[in-house]
Amino acid sequence: MVAMERDELTGLPGRAASLERLDQWLAREGVPVHAMVLSLGRFETVNLAFGEATGDGALAEVARRLMHFGEDEFELSDWIAARLGGGKFLLALREGCTRERWQWLAEALADAVALPIAAVESDASLRLWPRIALIRAAPGEDSRALLDRLAEALGRMKGQPGRRTEWIDRQKAPDGISGAQLEADLMGAMARGEIEVRFQPQYALPDDRLTGAEALARWQHPVLGLIGAGPLFAIAQRADQTSALSRHVAERALDIAREWPADLRLSLNITPNDLASPNFANDFLALLGQSGFDPHRLTLEITEQVLLADLDMAAEVLAKIQSAGIALSLDDFGAGFCNFRYLKLLPLSALKLDRTMVEGIAENPRDLAVLRAIVAMARALDLAVVAEGIDTEEKRRIVAGEGCSSYQGFLRARPMKPDAFAKLAMAGAAAA
């Protein structure tokens, strides 16, 4: 089927699959379709400067960031992310969406893609500067006409250095909310307790027993709508409020999880600012003590990007945390250019596979071989393997058969509000 066609490099749906999906949406009346095309411009210069391996890795990383962005922002919506070819990517949404929100999402995505990417054959890093064309589909429009109009808008931007977004109708981008106002809104939202915590359930393999959940931050902005964790923490970073937001989320999640059945675990994410502080271990352990939550039921998840700045100091901080009984997991494993020194120096208990590591395991023997190699390495290091992004029964069956210890993904549940997770937890306890 065309709908199953995927780009070999990134694992995203390819151009044909995205055209088919768009035509299906456009044929249905009543729900608007919004789309944006992100272009990396003269991407061939990356290959010349850093080599094709780094160029391919950069495209795969952009795809990963695009998927994570969509999962954060559209978790309950009908959406698609695809690679159209070269350095061009599509993000489309079938849902009511204001012009202001679609504009803000484009800017937030551009910020996410522009973050540094490690070069695979050196210690250097590179930055990509994307341009994004935006559209709300017109009545009766088909997918090819829609993509043609987006391509035309991208073409108009070539002679405008510094311009990042362009609407196909040539209208001025909506003024929206200034960065300063958004930062002030965030500070007010934290003060009023308006930052929500949602929980992504996690399940044991092979028996599908509920084992706990990962805490995820969400903010329902009064104008822009739901803002997911990635853009939310980017706003906090610009406002120099990352540590405050991280603590705010941890406090709320620990307070909620304290009421869960005693056999369920909580996973929290650590930010770069957290590990950059030499006092983080003491401050976090004090917070944990005040919460009354058992440290042996807690996992802290860290990513390669968090650790790149100062691995030795991070190892010391994490060793102190681990000595208190807290488990440590290396998140998004396989998504970037893994430095295996992390596996040597850090007191890890688990690897959490990025969804890109399981995306093609049901169809592609090479993807399955990579999964097997990672699980074998983890077993040799006495590390558990958690599979993220499990959205089909076939993927669940495969990761269980290959020796992964647990999983999370939309197959069993999407991120849910605290009361919904509490009901799920109590149902699981009653059935046990």
N, C-alpha and C positions, 0 to 999 in steps of 0.2 A: 504493500500500500504506500502511496505517496506520502501519507501523513506520518509514516514511520521513518522517512528519509532524514538522516542526520548528518551534520557536518563532521567529518572524521577528526578534525583537529580539535574542535571545541566541544563536541557532543551536543551542541544545540541543534534544533531543527534547522534545515537548510532553506534555501529560497523557495523551492517548489512546495515544501510543506507549509511554509508561512503564507504563501499565496492561497493555497487551498483553505487554510484556516480563516484567513481574512474574507475570502469569498463566502464561506459559510456564515460568518457573522453579518456581512453586508447584505446578505439575502434575507435576513430576518429584520423585520421592522420593529420599532418601538424602543430599542436600546441603542444608544449612540456608540460609535467606534472611534477611539482616539489612537493615534499612532505617532511614533517618532523614530527617525532613523539617525543613528549615531555614526559619524564618519571620523576615522582616525587620520584622514588626509594622506600625505605622502609617506605611507607606512614603509615603502621600500627603503627609505633612508635608515630606518631602524635596523633592517637586515644588513645594510652596508656598514653601519657603524658598530654593531654588536654581534653580527652573525645571525644566520637563519635560525639556529636553535633558540636564541634569545627572542627573535621575532615571533617564532611559533609559540614560545612560552608566554610572551606578552599577550598575544591574541587569546590564548587559553585563559589567561588571568582576567582579561577584559570580559570574556564570556562568563567566568565565575562571578565577577562583581555584578554583572548584569542580572544573573539569575538570583543572587542573594538580594539584590535591590528589589527585584520583582516579588520575591517571597516575602520580604519585609512589608512592602507597600500594598500588595494586592492579595493578601493571603486568603481572602474570601471571595475573590473576583475571578472572572474569566479573562485570562491574559496569556500572552505568548512572548517569549524572547527567542530570537533567531539570528543566525549569521547569514547575511545576504551575499557574502563573497568579499574577498580581500579584507579591508579594514572597515567594512560597513556592517552594522548590526541593527536589528529591528526590535522595538518594544511596542507592543500594541495591547490595548485594553478595551474590553466590551463592557462598558459601565457608564453611568452618568458621571461626568467629571467637569468641573468648571474650568474655564480657560486659565484662571489664576492658578489652580492646582496643577494642571498639566504643564504650565510654564515652570512652576516651582519644582516639579518632579524632574523636568529636563535639566534644570540648573543643579539639582542635588545629584543626579546621575553623572553629570559632567564632573562635578567635584570628586565623586567616588572613583571614576575612571582615571582622573588626573593624579591620584596618589601615586607615590613612587612604586616601581616594579623592579625587583632584583634582576640583574643580568645573569644569565645562566652560566656564562663562562668567565666571569670575573667578579670582583667584589663591588663593582659599580652598580648603580641603579639608573633607571631611565624613567622619564615622565612622558606621558602621551597627552596631547591637547585636543580633545574631541570637539567637533562641531555637531550640532543637533538641529534637524529640521522637524517641525511639529505640524500636526494636522488634526482636524476633526472631520471625519469622512462626510462627504456630501450625499444627499439622498440619491440612490440609483448608481452610485459610483462602484466600480469594481476594483479588485486588488491591484491590477496593473496600472490603472489610471492613478490610483492613490500613491503607489510607489514612484511613478513618473513625476508626480507633482512634488513629492518630497525630494527627489533627486534634483529637480529644478531649483528648489529652495536652497539646497546645499550648494549648488553651482553659483548662486548669487552671493554666497558668503565668501567665496574664494578671494575676492578683491577687497574684503573688509577685515583686515588684521584685527585680532582681538575680539571679534564678534563670535559668540558661542552658540546662540540660538536664533532661529528664523522661522516664523510662521509662513505657511505656503500662501496665505492671502495677503502677504506683505504688510499686514497691519502691525502697528507698534505693539511690542510685547506689553501685556498688562503690567501696570506699576506694581501691583501686588503688595507684599510686605517687605520692608527693608530688612537687611540683615540685622541691624541694630535692634529694630522692633521685635524681630523673631527671637533674638537672644533675650530681650527683656521679657517677652511672653513666656519663654522657657523658665526663667528664674521665678516669675510669678506662679507658673504652674507647679513648680516644685514646692514652693511655699504653701500652696493651697492643696497639695497632695493630689494633683491631677494627672501625674504620670502613672499610667496603668502598668501592672505586671500581668502578663499572660504566661501560660504554662504549656510547653510542648511535651506531651507524655512520652515516656521512654519505656520500652518493653524488653523483657529478657528473651533470649533465644536458647532453645528452640520452642519453648512452651508458651510464648506470648503473655507471660505474666507481667502485669504493670509493676515497674520497679521505681518510678519516680518521674521527675520532669525537669526540663531546662526552663529557667526563668528568662523571659524576653520583655524588654521595655517597649511600651507603645504610648503615643501621645495623641489624643484627639484634639487637634488644633481647631479653634472655632471658625477659621476661614479656610485653611488648607486641608482640613480633614485629617485622616489617620496618618501619622508619621511613624515609621518603623524605627527599629533600633539603630541601624546604620546612619541614616540622615539625622536622627535625634542626637546621637553622640557627636556627629560632625558639628551640629549647631552648638552643642555644649563646649566643644573644643575651641570654637571661635570666641565663645564668651568666657573662656578660661574657667569653665564650670564642669569639666569632665569628671574630676574626682568627686565633686559634690553630687553629680547625677549618679555616678556609680554607687556611692554610699547610699543614696536615696533608694535606688532600686534594690540593693542588697538588704537594707533594713525592711522594706516592705515584703520582699520575698521570704526572708527568714521569719518574719512575724506570721505570715500566712502559712508557711510550711510547718511551723511548730504544731499546728492543729492536725496535720496529716497522720495517718496510721504510722506506727513506729518503724515499719519495714520499708518505707518509701524514702528515696533519696532526693535531694535538691541539687541541681547544677547551676552555678553562677558563672558569668563570664568576667574575666579580668581585662581591664583596659590598659593601653600603653602607659597612661599617666599613673595608674596604680603601681605598676612595677618600676616606674622611674623614681618612685619615692622610697628612700631607705627606711622610712618609718611605716611602710605599708603593712608589713607583717604584724607589728605590734598593734597598729590601729585596727586592722581587720580582726585580729584575735580578740581584742577588747570588745568590738562590736558584736562578734559572735557570742562572747560570754554574756553580754547584756541581753541578747535575744533569747537565751535559754535553749537554742537549737543544738542538738548533739553534733559535734564536729565530725564524728565517724559516719554521719549520714550526709555529709556535704562533699561535693566535687567542685573544684574550681577549674574552669576551662580557659586555656591560654592558646594564642595563635602564634605562628612564626613571626608575623608582622609585629606583634607585641614585643617579642624578645630580641629583635635585631639590634636594638640600640646598645645594650650592655648585657651580654649573655652571662658573664661571670657574676655580676651583681644580682641578676634575676635568679640565678641558681642558688645564691645564698638566701635571698628572700623566700624563695619557694621551699627551700629545705626547712626553714623555720616553720613555715605554714604546715608542711607535710608532717613535721614532728608532733604537731598537735592532733594528728589523726585525720586530717583533711586529705582526700584523694585529689590528685592532679591529673588532668587529661590534656593532651595536645590536640587542639581543635583544628578543623579544616585541613587535616593531614592529607597531603597529596595535591593540594590546590596550588601551592606555590613551589618554589625551588627549595625543597627541604634541606636544611643543613643538619647532617646526621650528628653533629656535635650536640644538638639538643637531646638526642636519645642517649648520649653518653653522659652528659653533665646534669641533666635535670631528674629529680626524683619522681618520675612519672609512674602512674598506675595504668594508664590507658591511652590509646590513640583513637581519635574520633575522625573517621573518614569523611572527607568532604563529599558532597553529593555527586560531584563530577567523577569520583572514583567508583561509583556504583551505577552510573547512568546507563552504560552500555553492556553491563555484564550478562544480560539475558540474550543479547544478539551477537556480541562481538567476542570471539575467543581471545583476542589480545587483551581486551579489558578484563576478562575473567582471569587471565594469567597474571595481570598486574595485581588484582585483588588477592590471588593466592600467594604471590610473593610478599605482599605487605603482611598478610596474616602469618605467614611462616616466620618472617623477621620478628614480628611482635611476639610470637610464641617463644622464640629463642631468647627474647629479652624479658619474658614473663610479664608481658603487657596485654591487657584485654583490648579488644577491638570493638568499637561502637560504630555502627553504620548509620549515616545520616542520609536523609532524602529517599527513604524507602516508600515508594508510592504504588507498587504493584505486588501482588501475591508472589509472582515469579521471582522478583528481586529478594523478597523476604526469604523464600525457600533457598535461594542460592547462598545468601550471606549466612544463613543458619548452617547449611551444609558445609560451607568453607571454614566454619569455626568462629565467626563473630559472636560476641557474648551478648550483645543487645543492639537495639535499633530504635530509631525514631523516624517519623515521616507521615505523610498524609494518608497512607494506607489505612492506618488505625485511627488517627486523630490529627486535627489541625490545632494550632495554638488556641487555648481556651481561657476564658476568664476564671478567676479563682473559685467561684461557686460551682461552675461546671466541672472543674477538675476535682473539687472536693466530692461531688456526687460520683464521679468516675472512681475515685479512690475508695469510697465507702462501698460501692458496688463490688469492687475487686476484693475488698476485705471480707465482705459477706459471702462471696463465692469461694473463698479460700478454705 
